């Protein structure tokens, strides 16, 4: 695991965007695995700015998102479909046909999961997967206890995760109780992974990930120790409990 310490959230965006821009320049039809949440926002902002200033094109890029809530329409401002358009896709030149996000309104959710797995295979797999990390170590919506062997699946969200995401909804009750998420097996099949973390609320999770090398289902992000090409970009607050020698 390669660790890149950065100062703050904006720095995180600048550094992470450099990885993505370099990949897209080298491989214009790259498959990007994308994430939602607060953490990647500064990265998307930088990518949009680079697209405007330097013309980096996403005409041939394909994107697959990690997850989507069950039961929210695409135009619901809390859906991840909406988030991605608002934060990224509407501001670059990616064609709609190249954008893939699980359909949380599918009538047969299990079939939707199998379809998503087939789709990723047909695209040739993910070149670079962007990940955030939950306070409980979840990646995507793979909550503690999830087998590392499952592919895309429907999950029951933990109360902790629903509370963490409740800030975007009017009430906790409105936060969906289920989501579709790529499994840890999908994530580990990506050719490279960029894990992003910012802020003091991630300090515990980063300490557990980076100070320990134990791989356990109880802490899903620990599965990343099994992958050979993981880069962690994290800011000072997120790294505040990580041993100094590991931060050098
Ligand atoms: P956040 O979420 O970026 O909003 O902190 C990350 C996650 O829970 O995976």
Boltz pocket constraint, residues with backbone or C-beta under 6 A from the ligand:
constraints:
  - pocket:
      binder: B
      contacts: [[A, 36], [A, 37], [A, 38], [A, 39], [A, 40], [A, 132], [A, 133], [A, 134], [A, 135], [A, 138], [A, 139], [A, 140]]
      max_distance: 6.0
